Amino acid sequence: MNRPSTFLYSVLCFGFAVLYIPVFVLMAYSFNDSRLPTVWGGFSTRWYSALLENEQILQAALLSLEIALVSATFATILGTMAGLALSRVGRFRGRSVLTGMIAAPLVMPDVITGLSLLLLFVSLQELLGWPGNRGANTITLAHITFSMAYVAVIVQARLANMDQSLEEAAMDLGGRPFAVTRDITLPLIAPAMASGWLLAFTLSLDDLVIASFTSGAGASTLPMVIFSKVKLGVTPEINALTTLVIAAVTIGVLISGWFMLRQLRAQPAPP
């Protein structure tokens, strides 16, 4: 078995360096005492205290978390239903249209998606009087619309690779389709649903373009606030906020890896 060459190791190290050295530099400057984000003025945690006192950023972060939680939950429910329909129902009228509608948000630019949703909300307001004002509700609906497509693709891929013998055996024993789906299919695709929920949550929390089109006065998400501040120059508070987000993501990844390692160790050894 050939060992990887020195060139491959060098390319790998260079790639990781390009990705992570700027992140580490940003984290280091979050402890900078100077008001200038690129001039070191000594070690200090003053910007973390200033961040916790910044009501605008805290309210935007809370709004982003609320929107992400709601949109990820509904996107997972609707995306799972769409994935089940495409994988288990078979041929039905409108299947091609449903497949195209699910695939469209995956390849459509965010600008087009955001503009089309804005025009939809404006038209609904003129015809029905709803929504009265664009804000958190319209952002949530927009995020559900595009993130459910990702969940549907993940669930459909899991169902396509899943052995259907358990479902067929349950139906042969007299199980009704709804009971089989609830007791057999859903537990088997639960990891895919969890992955879809996490992806939808991340997409909602990270979205800037679609939220900018569908938001209104007094409804600014965290990416919108950060983008508005960065246009005037990066401040040490943004460095502190980014460091806290990176720390939260790192803790989540470590916990997830620990659970996966426990599951692997709990599995019986192959004969």
N, C-alpha and C positions, 0 to 999 in steps of 0.2 A: 504493500500500500504506500503510494507516494505521499510524502508530507508536503504541506503547502509551502510554496517558495517564499523567500524573503520579500520579493516584490508584492505578493498578495498581502502579506502582513503589513507592509508599508502602506499600501492602498487602503487597507482596512483602518489602520490607525489614523491616516490622513482624513478619511471620511468621518470618523468619530470626532476628530479634533475640530473639523469645520462645523460640525453640528453642535458640539457641547462646550467648546471653549468660550464662544460668545455668551452662552447661558451662564457659565461660571463667573465670567467677568461681570455680567449684569447683577448676579447675586452678590458678588463682592462689593459692588458699588452701592448696593442697597444699604450697606452699613457705613456709608460715607457721611462725614459730618458736614461737608461742604454743600452749598446750595447748587453748585454746578455738578451735573451728573457725571462728567468725565474728568473732573479734577479732584484728586484725593486730598481730603482735609482732615484725616484722622478717623479712628473708629468711633462709631456712634450708632445708637438705635433710635435717634430722634425721629426719623422718618416713619418708623413703624407706629410711634405714638401719634404722629401727625396724620397718618393714614386712618387710624382708629377714630380720630376726631373729625374726619372728612365725611360729612353727612351725604354729600352728593355721591361719592364712590360707594359708601355703604348701602345707600338706598338702591343704587343701580345694581350692585352685586346681589342684594336680596331679590330684586325684581327678576334678574336673570335666572337665579336659582328657582324661583317659583315657576317661571315660564318653562324652564327646562324640565322640571319635575312633571308638570302637567302634560306638556307636549310629548315627552318621552313615553309616559304611561299610555296616553290615548293612541300614539303612533304605534306602540307595540301591540295594542289590542286590534287596531284596524289592520296593521300590517300582517299580523298572524292570521287573521281571517282571510285576507287576500291570498297569502301563501297557501293556506289550506285549500282554498277554492281552486287555485291553479294546479295544485298537486294531487288532490284527492277527488275532485268532482268530475274530472274528465272533460269531455267536449260539452260545451253549452253555448248558447247564443250570447255573443258579446265577449267571448274569451279573448279574441284578438285585440279588441278595443281595450279591455282591462289590462292585458299584457303591455300594450303600448303606453297606457296611462301610467303604469308602474315604472316602465323604463325611461319615460320622458324626463322626470326630475333628476335622474342620475346623470344625464348628459347635458341638460339644459343649463346655460349660464345663470348664475344667481341674479344678474341684473335683469334678465328677461323674466325670471320667476317673480322677482320682487315687483317689477313694473306691472306684470299681468295681474298679480294679486291686488296691487293698489287700485288699478282700474276696476277690478271686480268689487272691491269694497266701496269705491265711489259710486258705482252703478247701483249697488244694493242700497246705499244710503239715499240715493235720489228716488228709487222705486219703492222701497219698503220703509225707509226711515231708519234702517239698521245697517251697520252700527252707527249709533249717534256720534261717537267720537272714536277716532282711531287711537289705540293704546295697547295695553297689555293683552286684551282679548284678541285683537286682530293679529298681534305678533304671535300669540299662541296658536291660533288657527293656521297661520302661514307656516309655522314650524311643523305642525302636525302634517300639513299637506305634503311637504317635501321629504320629511324624515320617515314617514310611514313606508315610502318606496324602498328605502334601505332595509327596513325591518322585513318587508315582504320578500326581498331577494334573499336575505340570510335564512329566513324560515323555509322558503321554497327549496333552497340548496340543501338544507338539512333533511327535509322530507324526501328529496330525490335520492339521497344516499342512505336512507333508513330502510331497514328490513321490514317489510310489511307482514311478515308471518305472524307476529304477535297480534296485530290488528285483525288479520283474517281468522286466527284461532279464536279470538274473543267473539267475533261475529258468528263463527260456526257454533259456539257454545250458547248462542242466544242473546248476545249483547246487542243492544240497539246502537245505531250509528252515533248518536249524541253521547251515550255512556262510554262507548269505545274511545271516542275522541277525548272525552274528559279524563278517563281513567288510564288510557294507554298512550294515546298520541301526544297529548300535552305534556305529561311528565318526561317523555322521551325527547321532545324538542325544547324542553325548558332551558338548557344551556344556550341554544340558538336564540331563544326569546330574550334571555338575559343579555347576550351579546348585542342583540338589536336594540334593547333598551339603553344600554350604555352608549352605543353609537349614536342613537337619537339624542340622548342627553348631551353628549359632547358636541354634536352638530348644532343643537339649539344654543348651548352656552357659548359657542365660538362664533355664531353667526353675526355678521355686521351688515352685509348688503341688504338682505331681505328684511331684516328688522328696521333698517333705515327707511325703507320704502313704506312699510306697513305701520310704523309707529306714529304717534301724535305728540302733542304738547304734554309734557310731564311724564312721559313714558320712555325713558332712555335706559337702554340696557348697558351692562358693563362694557362690552366692546365699543359701543357708541361713545360712552364717556371717555374711555381710554383713547380712542381715535381722535376725538375733539381736543384732548389735552396734548397728544403727541404732535399734532399739527403746529402747536406753538412751541414745541421743544420738549424732549423727555425730561421729566422731573424726578427727583429722588423718590417721591411717593409712588410713582409708577414702578420704579425698580423694586420697592418694598412689596407692592401688590403682586408683582410678577413672581417674586421669591416665595411669597405665601402660596400662590397657586401651584408653583412647581413643587413645593414641599407637600401640599395636599395630594397632588397626583402621584408623587413618589411613594407616599404612605399607602395610597390605594393600590398601587402596583405591587408593593411588597406584601400587603395583606392578601391580595389575590394570588400571588405566587406561593405564599405560604399555604393557602387552602388547597391549591392544585398539588403541591408537593405532598400534603397530608393524604389527599385522595389517591395519589400514585402509590404511596407507601402502604395504604390500606388495602390495595388490590392484591388478590392472591397471586403468588408466583406461577407462571405457566409450567405445566408438567414437563 
